Amino acid sequence: MIPVQPAPRVDRAAADASTTAWALAARGGDPEAAEHFVRALYGDVLRYVTHVSGDPQGAHDLAQDTFARAFGSLHRYEGRASARTWLLSIARRAVVDSLRRAAARPRIAEAVDWEAAVERTQPRGLPGFEEGIALLDLLEVLSDERREAFLLTQVVGLSYEETAGFVGCPVGTVRSRVFRGRTILERLLREAETEGTFAA
């Protein structure tokens, strides 16, 4: 797994206007607009599902499922919300459905030591691999609400206002969740660095 990098800070309003226009044009049957729509938002969707699902290996499948669902319901999209916010809400449902399916049909490993087997299949030697795993581990410490607010604002790149609309709570609540989440992560990182110093 190559760690997903934070979304670059761009003119978000202009980018959202473009992607929304492409989505509406794709709804009208424009294949070039559909391609632009996917290319513009695939990274945001991938970042979101990677962290929310906690499954980097299955993230691309979840992203593809998200776009398949989006194109299946594109005829109902009217552009009242930005295409990015609309698509992330579909991604959230895709992740929830995936987790429910996994819980209902647990996979049985043929290997005697399935944990060791899974560990052996993980990629190694990739730039930033260990840091990416560490970030996933740290994010698991946060409550669901704080983790989602942190991911949407700090990783996906939504504004606090967009995030508030997406999760359905006041902007102040989003700011509080992100602040508290960041405070917890910073404390854990300081503790890890201190332990590492003592171990050295």
C-alpha positions in Angstrom: 0.0 0.0 0.0 1.3 3.4 -0.9 0.0 5.8 1.7 -2.7 8.2 0.4 -1.4 11.7 0.5 -3.6 14.7 1.6 -5.5 16.4 -1.1 -3.7 19.4 -2.5 -5.2 22.8 -1.5 -6.6 24.2 -4.6 -9.4 26.6 -5.4 -12.0 24.2 -4.0 -15.1 26.3 -5.2 -13.8 26.3 -8.8 -12.9 22.6 -8.7 -16.4 21.8 -7.2 -18.1 23.8 -9.9 -16.2 22.0 -12.6 -16.9 18.5 -11.2 -20.5 19.3 -10.7 -20.8 20.6 -14.3 -19.1 17.4 -15.5 -21.5 15.2 -13.5 -24.5 17.0 -14.9 -23.1 16.7 -18.4 -22.4 13.0 -17.9 -26.0 12.6 -16.8 -27.0 14.0 -20.2 -24.9 11.3 -21.9 -21.6 13.1 -22.5 -18.8 10.3 -22.2 -16.0 12.9 -22.1 -17.6 14.7 -19.2 -18.1 11.3 -17.4 -14.3 10.6 -17.8 -13.4 14.1 -16.4 -15.8 13.5 -13.5 -14.1 10.2 -12.6 -10.6 11.5 -13.0 -11.3 14.6 -10.9 -12.8 12.8 -7.9 -11.3 9.3 -7.9 -8.4 10.5 -5.6 -10.9 12.0 -3.0 -13.0 8.9 -3.0 -10.0 6.6 -2.7 -8.6 8.6 0.2 -11.9 8.5 2.0 -12.7 4.8 1.6 -9.2 3.8 2.4 -9.3 5.4 5.8 -12.9 4.9 6.7 -12.9 1.2 5.8 -9.5 0.6 7.3 -8.9 -1.7 4.4 -6.2 -0.4 2.0 -6.2 -3.6 0.1 -9.9 -3.3 -0.8 -9.9 0.5 -1.3 -9.8 0.4 -5.1 -12.7 -2.0 -5.2 -14.7 0.2 -2.9 -13.9 3.3 -5.0 -15.0 1.5 -8.1 -18.2 0.4 -6.4 -18.8 4.0 -5.4 -18.5 5.2 -9.0 -20.7 2.3 -10.3 -23.4 3.3 -7.8 -23.0 7.0 -8.8 -23.4 6.3 -12.5 -26.4 4.1 -11.7 -28.1 6.9 -9.9 -26.7 9.8 -11.9 -30.1 10.4 -13.6 -31.4 11.5 -10.2 -28.5 13.9 -9.5 -29.7 17.5 -9.8 -26.6 19.4 -8.6 -28.1 20.8 -5.4 -25.0 19.6 -3.6 -21.6 19.6 -5.1 -20.8 16.4 -7.0 -17.9 15.7 -4.6 -20.2 15.8 -1.5 -22.8 13.7 -3.3 -20.2 11.2 -4.3 -18.6 10.9 -0.9 -22.1 10.2 0.6 -22.3 7.3 -1.9 -18.8 6.2 -0.8 -19.9 6.2 2.8 -22.8 3.9 2.0 -20.5 1.6 -0.1 -18.2 1.3 2.9 -21.0 0.6 5.3 -22.5 -2.0 3.0 -19.1 -3.6 2.6 -18.6 -3.9 6.3 -22.1 -5.3 6.8 -21.4 -8.0 4.1 -18.1 -8.9 5.7 -19.8 -9.2 9.1 -22.6 -11.4 7.7 -20.2 -13.6 5.7 -16.9 -14.0 7.6 -14.2 -15.4 5.4 -12.5 -18.6 6.7 -8.8 -18.8 6.0 -7.4 -22.1 4.8 -4.0 -21.4 6.4 -3.5 -22.6 10.0 -2.0 -19.3 11.1 -4.2 -16.8 9.1 -2.7 -13.7 10.7 0.8 -14.7 9.6 -0.5 -15.5 6.2 -2.1 -12.1 5.8 1.1 -10.4 7.1 3.2 -12.2 4.5 1.0 -10.8 1.7 1.4 -7.2 2.7 3.8 -5.1 0.5 7.1 -4.0 2.0 9.8 -1.6 1.0 7.4 1.0 -0.5 8.1 4.6 0.3 6.1 5.7 3.3 4.7 2.2 3.9 5.3 2.1 7.6 4.1 5.7 8.1 0.9 4.8 6.3 0.3 1.9 8.5 1.1 4.0 11.6 -1.5 6.6 10.5 -4.2 4.0 10.1 -3.4 2.6 13.5 -3.5 6.0 15.1 -6.8 6.9 13.5 -8.4 3.8 14.9 -8.0 5.3 18.4 -10.4 8.2 17.5 -14.1 7.9 17.9 -16.0 7.3 14.6 -17.3 11.0 14.6 -13.8 12.5 15.2 -12.1 10.2 12.7 -14.6 11.0 10.0 -14.4 14.8 10.6 -10.5 14.6 10.7 -10.4 12.5 7.4 -12.8 14.7 5.5 -11.1 18.0 6.4 -7.4 17.0 6.7 -7.1 14.1 4.2 -9.9 14.5 1.7 -9.7 18.3 1.8 -13.3 19.4 2.5 -13.9 22.7 4.2 -15.4 22.7 7.7 -18.7 23.9 6.2 -18.8 21.2 3.5 -18.0 18.6 6.2 -20.8 19.9 8.4 -23.2 19.5 5.5 -21.9 16.1 4.7 -22.2 14.6 8.2 -25.3 16.6 9.2 -24.0 18.6 12.2 -23.1 22.3 13.0 -19.8 23.7 11.8 -18.7 24.3 15.4 -19.2 20.6 16.1 -16.9 19.7 13.2 -14.3 22.1 14.3 -14.4 20.7 17.8 -14.1 17.1 16.5 -11.2 17.9 14.3 -9.4 19.9 17.1 -9.9 17.1 19.7 -8.9 14.4 17.1 -5.8 16.3 16.2 -4.9 16.9 19.9 -5.2 13.1 20.6 -3.1 12.2 17.5 -0.4 14.7 18.5 -0.3 13.4 22.0 0.0 9.8 20.8 2.8 10.8 18.3 4.7 12.5 21.1 4.4 9.5 23.3 5.6 7.2 20.5 8.6 9.4 19.9 9.4 9.5 23.6 9.2 5.7 23.8 11.3 5.4 20.7 14.0 7.6 22.3 14.1 5.6 25.5 14.2 2.3 23.5 17.2 3.7 21.5 
